[in-house]
Amino acid sequence: MFSSLFYVAAVILDIFALSDVMRSSRDTATKVVLMALILLIPFVGAGLYLFAFRDKGYS
């Protein structure tokens, strides 16, 4: 049961992070590297992107 919840959470985080990368104003090479990181290491890649690389929107 927990493994299926783990996979669903990973897919949701990946989709959110990938869509956020695609909408960002970063250059193409950076987008490709971030998307590869998110897809290859699901929780770590998505978490790293969402907490460290994401544009915060406040200044």
N, CA, C and O atoms as CSV, one atom per row, in Angstrom:
chain,resi,resn,atom,element,x,y,z
A,1,MET,N,N,0.827,-1.188,0.000
A,1,MET,CA,C,0.000,0.000,0.000
A,1,MET,C,C,0.875,1.257,0.000
A,1,MET,O,O,0.624,2.186,-0.767
A,2,PHE,N,N,1.897,1.288,0.855
A,2,PHE,CA,C,2.747,2.473,0.915
A,2,PHE,C,C,3.575,2.644,-0.348
A,2,PHE,O,O,3.894,3.767,-0.739
A,3,SER,N,N,3.923,1.537,-0.983
A,3,SER,CA,C,4.713,1.650,-2.212
A,3,SER,C,C,3.896,2.289,-3.325
A,3,SER,O,O,4.434,3.062,-4.118
A,4,SER,N,N,2.606,1.979,-3.397
A,4,SER,CA,C,1.780,2.602,-4.429
A,4,SER,C,C,1.588,4.089,-4.138
A,4,SER,O,O,1.559,4.894,-5.070
A,5,LEU,N,N,1.457,4.468,-2.881
A,5,LEU,CA,C,1.366,5.890,-2.534
A,5,LEU,C,C,2.678,6.610,-2.833
A,5,LEU,O,O,2.680,7.771,-3.241
A,6,PHE,N,N,3.783,5.914,-2.626
A,6,PHE,CA,C,5.103,6.459,-2.919
A,6,PHE,C,C,5.229,6.759,-4.411
A,6,PHE,O,O,5.715,7.826,-4.787
A,7,TYR,N,N,4.798,5.830,-5.263
A,7,TYR,CA,C,4.871,6.030,-6.706
A,7,TYR,C,C,3.934,7.131,-7.187
A,7,TYR,O,O,4.295,7.908,-8.071
A,8,VAL,N,N,2.752,7.206,-6.623
A,8,VAL,CA,C,1.809,8.267,-6.999
A,8,VAL,C,C,2.364,9.630,-6.604
A,8,VAL,O,O,2.273,10.587,-7.373
A,9,ALA,N,N,2.932,9.719,-5.420
A,9,ALA,CA,C,3.530,10.983,-4.980
A,9,ALA,C,C,4.707,11.361,-5.869
A,9,ALA,O,O,4.888,12.539,-6.179
A,10,ALA,N,N,5.508,10.388,-6.285
A,10,ALA,CA,C,6.644,10.659,-7.169
A,10,ALA,C,C,6.170,11.170,-8.517
A,10,ALA,O,O,6.758,12.103,-9.064
A,11,VAL,N,N,5.126,10.582,-9.058
A,11,VAL,CA,C,4.598,11.016,-10.354
A,11,VAL,C,C,4.027,12.419,-10.260
A,11,VAL,O,O,4.248,13.237,-11.154
A,12,ILE,N,N,3.304,12.707,-9.204
A,12,ILE,CA,C,2.727,14.046,-9.029
A,12,ILE,C,C,3.821,15.093,-8.890
A,12,ILE,O,O,3.747,16.147,-9.521
A,13,LEU,N,N,4.833,14.822,-8.077
A,13,LEU,CA,C,5.953,15.752,-7.929
A,13,LEU,C,C,6.696,15.941,-9.247
A,13,LEU,O,O,7.079,17.061,-9.587
A,14,ASP,N,N,6.903,14.860,-9.987
A,14,ASP,CA,C,7.599,14.953,-11.267
A,14,ASP,C,C,6.818,15.793,-12.274
A,14,ASP,O,O,7.395,16.639,-12.957
A,15,ILE,N,N,5.534,15.570,-12.367
A,15,ILE,CA,C,4.707,16.339,-13.305
A,15,ILE,C,C,4.729,17.810,-12.947
A,15,ILE,O,O,4.874,18.659,-13.827
A,16,PHE,N,N,4.589,18.122,-11.679
A,16,PHE,CA,C,4.609,19.517,-11.240
A,16,PHE,C,C,5.951,20.163,-11.531
A,16,PHE,O,O,6.003,21.277,-12.051
A,17,ALA,N,N,7.031,19.480,-11.203
A,17,ALA,CA,C,8.370,20.035,-11.420
A,17,ALA,C,C,8.673,20.182,-12.908
A,17,ALA,O,O,9.238,21.195,-13.319
A,18,LEU,N,N,8.311,19.196,-13.721
A,18,LEU,CA,C,8.567,19.280,-15.164
A,18,LEU,C,C,7.779,20.415,-15.813
A,18,LEU,O,O,8.307,21.134,-16.661
A,19,SER,N,N,6.521,20.575,-15.416
A,19,SER,CA,C,5.740,21.673,-15.992
A,19,SER,C,C,6.296,23.020,-15.557
A,19,SER,O,O,6.258,23.983,-16.324
A,20,ASP,N,N,6.803,23.098,-14.356
A,20,ASP,CA,C,7.394,24.343,-13.880
A,20,ASP,C,C,8.699,24.655,-14.617
A,20,ASP,O,O,8.984,25.815,-14.913
A,21,VAL,N,N,9.481,23.628,-14.909
A,21,VAL,CA,C,10.715,23.823,-15.678
A,21,VAL,C,C,10.381,24.318,-17.078
A,21,VAL,O,O,11.029,25.234,-17.585
A,22,MET,N,N,9.380,23.724,-17.703
A,22,MET,CA,C,9.026,24.113,-19.070
A,22,MET,C,C,8.527,25.557,-19.136
A,22,MET,O,O,8.756,26.233,-20.139
A,23,ARG,N,N,7.858,26.039,-18.102
A,23,ARG,CA,C,7.344,27.415,-18.089
A,23,ARG,C,C,8.375,28.440,-17.663
A,23,ARG,O,O,8.133,29.640,-17.793
A,24,SER,N,N,9.521,28.001,-17.157
A,24,SER,CA,C,10.514,28.938,-16.657
A,24,SER,C,C,11.211,29.661,-17.813
A,24,SER,O,O,11.100,29.262,-18.973
A,25,SER,N,N,11.920,30.718,-17.474
A,25,SER,CA,C,12.600,31.520,-18.486
A,25,SER,C,C,14.076,31.142,-18.601
A,25,SER,O,O,14.885,31.951,-19.056
A,26,ARG,N,N,14.428,29.945,-18.203
A,26,ARG,CA,C,15.815,29.477,-18.274
A,26,ARG,C,C,16.171,29.122,-19.712
A,26,ARG,O,O,15.292,28.918,-20.550
A,27,ASP,N,N,17.482,29.049,-19.988
A,27,ASP,CA,C,17.907,28.670,-21.335
A,27,ASP,C,C,17.669,27.173,-21.551
A,27,ASP,O,O,17.441,26.428,-20.599
A,28,THR,N,N,17.725,26.749,-22.807
A,28,THR,CA,C,17.361,25.384,-23.174
A,28,THR,C,C,18.268,24.340,-22.531
A,28,THR,O,O,17.783,23.301,-22.084
A,29,ALA,N,N,19.555,24.591,-22.476
A,29,ALA,CA,C,20.483,23.623,-21.889
A,29,ALA,C,C,20.176,23.390,-20.411
A,29,ALA,O,O,20.210,22.252,-19.941
A,30,THR,N,N,19.884,24.439,-19.695
A,30,THR,CA,C,19.549,24.304,-18.273
A,30,THR,C,C,18.243,23.535,-18.103
A,30,THR,O,O,18.120,22.708,-17.200
A,31,LYS,N,N,17.270,23.807,-18.967
A,31,LYS,CA,C,16.003,23.077,-18.896
A,31,LYS,C,C,16.216,21.588,-19.127
A,31,LYS,O,O,15.634,20.759,-18.428
A,32,VAL,N,N,17.049,21.246,-20.105
A,32,VAL,CA,C,17.304,19.838,-20.404
A,32,VAL,C,C,17.984,19.147,-19.225
A,32,VAL,O,O,17.618,18.027,-18.871
A,33,VAL,N,N,18.954,19.795,-18.625
A,33,VAL,CA,C,19.656,19.209,-17.480
A,33,VAL,C,C,18.703,19.031,-16.299
A,33,VAL,O,O,18.708,17.984,-15.651
A,34,LEU,N,N,17.898,20.032,-16.020
A,34,LEU,CA,C,16.956,19.925,-14.902
A,34,LEU,C,C,15.913,18.844,-15.150
A,34,LEU,O,O,15.564,18.103,-14.230
A,35,MET,N,N,15.407,18.741,-16.384
A,35,MET,CA,C,14.414,17.707,-16.689
A,35,MET,C,C,15.033,16.314,-16.581
A,35,MET,O,O,14.382,15.388,-16.097
A,36,ALA,N,N,16.273,16.157,-17.023
A,36,ALA,CA,C,16.943,14.858,-16.895
A,36,ALA,C,C,17.137,14.497,-15.424
A,36,ALA,O,O,16.941,13.348,-15.030
A,37,LEU,N,N,17.518,15.471,-14.627
A,37,LEU,CA,C,17.699,15.241,-13.191
A,37,LEU,C,C,16.383,14.830,-12.536
A,37,LEU,O,O,16.352,13.913,-11.715
A,38,ILE,N,N,15.310,15.503,-12.898
A,38,ILE,CA,C,13.996,15.194,-12.319
A,38,ILE,C,C,13.537,13.801,-12.726
A,38,ILE,O,O,12.976,13.075,-11.906
A,39,LEU,N,N,13.765,13.418,-13.975
A,39,LEU,CA,C,13.297,12.121,-14.451
A,39,LEU,C,C,14.169,10.962,-13.971
A,39,LEU,O,O,13.659,9.869,-13.723
A,40,LEU,N,N,15.464,11.183,-13.839
A,40,LEU,CA,C,16.349,10.097,-13.440
A,40,LEU,C,C,16.323,9.815,-11.943
A,40,LEU,O,O,16.477,8.668,-11.524
A,41,ILE,N,N,16.132,10.843,-11.146
A,41,ILE,CA,C,16.095,10.679,-9.690
A,41,ILE,C,C,14.796,11.338,-9.196
A,41,ILE,O,O,14.817,12.495,-8.777
A,42,PRO,N,N,13.683,10.623,-9.239
A,42,PRO,CA,C,12.373,11.250,-9.048
A,42,PRO,C,C,12.216,12.119,-7.796
A,42,PRO,O,O,11.982,13.320,-7.930
A,43,PHE,N,N,12.333,11.572,-6.605
A,43,PHE,CA,C,12.093,12.383,-5.415
A,43,PHE,C,C,13.204,13.386,-5.168
A,43,PHE,O,O,12.937,14.547,-4.860
A,44,VAL,N,N,14.426,12.956,-5.297
A,44,VAL,CA,C,15.556,13.848,-5.038
A,44,VAL,C,C,15.606,14.954,-6.089
A,44,VAL,O,O,15.790,16.124,-5.751
A,45,GLY,N,N,15.443,14.589,-7.366
A,45,GLY,CA,C,15.491,15.583,-8.434
A,45,GLY,C,C,14.367,16.595,-8.344
A,45,GLY,O,O,14.606,17.796,-8.466
A,46,ALA,N,N,13.148,16.132,-8.133
A,46,ALA,CA,C,12.012,17.035,-8.017
A,46,ALA,C,C,12.121,17.897,-6.765
A,46,ALA,O,O,11.849,19.096,-6.811
A,47,GLY,N,N,12.513,17.302,-5.663
A,47,GLY,CA,C,12.665,18.068,-4.430
A,47,GLY,C,C,13.759,19.104,-4.533
A,47,GLY,O,O,13.594,20.240,-4.088
A,48,LEU,N,N,14.878,18.713,-5.118
A,48,LEU,CA,C,15.981,19.648,-5.312
A,48,LEU,C,C,15.566,20.807,-6.191
A,48,LEU,O,O,15.882,21.960,-5.898
A,49,TYR,N,N,14.857,20.506,-7.268
A,49,TYR,CA,C,14.405,21.589,-8.143
A,49,TYR,C,C,13.421,22.505,-7.412
A,49,TYR,O,O,13.575,23.726,-7.433
A,50,LEU,N,N,12.427,21.924,-6.778
A,50,LEU,CA,C,11.374,22.739,-6.164
A,50,LEU,C,C,11.882,23.583,-5.002
A,50,LEU,O,O,11.362,24.672,-4.762
A,51,PHE,N,N,12.888,23.101,-4.279
A,51,PHE,CA,C,13.386,23.854,-3.137
A,51,PHE,C,C,14.591,24.725,-3.440
A,51,PHE,O,O,14.805,25.723,-2.751
A,52,ALA,N,N,15.389,24.385,-4.447
A,52,ALA,CA,C,16.625,25.131,-4.687
A,52,ALA,C,C,16.630,25.917,-5.996
A,52,ALA,O,O,17.076,27.064,-6.018
A,53,PHE,N,N,16.148,25.330,-7.073
A,53,PHE,CA,C,16.288,25.947,-8.387
A,53,PHE,C,C,15.061,26.714,-8.852
A,53,PHE,O,O,15.157,27.498,-9.797
A,54,ARG,N,N,13.945,26.520,-8.238
A,54,ARG,CA,C,12.707,27.158,-8.666
A,54,ARG,C,C,12.753,28.653,-8.432
A,54,ARG,O,O,13.260,29.115,-7.409
A,55,ASP,N,N,12.218,29.418,-9.390
A,55,ASP,CA,C,12.091,30.863,-9.210
A,55,ASP,C,C,11.037,31.123,-8.155
A,55,ASP,O,O,9.893,30.690,-8.291
A,56,LYS,N,N,11.418,31.823,-7.113
A,56,LYS,CA,C,10.531,31.979,-5.964
A,56,LYS,C,C,9.359,32.927,-6.230
A,56,LYS,O,O,8.280,32.733,-5.670
A,57,GLY,N,N,9.544,33.929,-7.059
A,57,GLY,CA,C,8.455,34.833,-7.380
A,57,GLY,C,C,8.336,36.008,-6.419
A,57,GLY,O,O,7.503,36.890,-6.629
A,58,TYR,N,N,9.137,36.038,-5.390
A,58,TYR,CA,C,9.152,37.185,-4.495
A,58,TYR,C,C,10.561,37.747,-4.459
A,58,TYR,O,O,11.534,37.028,-4.686
A,59,SER,N,N,10.660,39.015,-4.178
A,59,SER,CA,C,12.000,39.627,-4.161
A,59,SER,C,C,12.171,40.571,-2.999
A,59,SER,O,O,13.236,41.167,-2.839
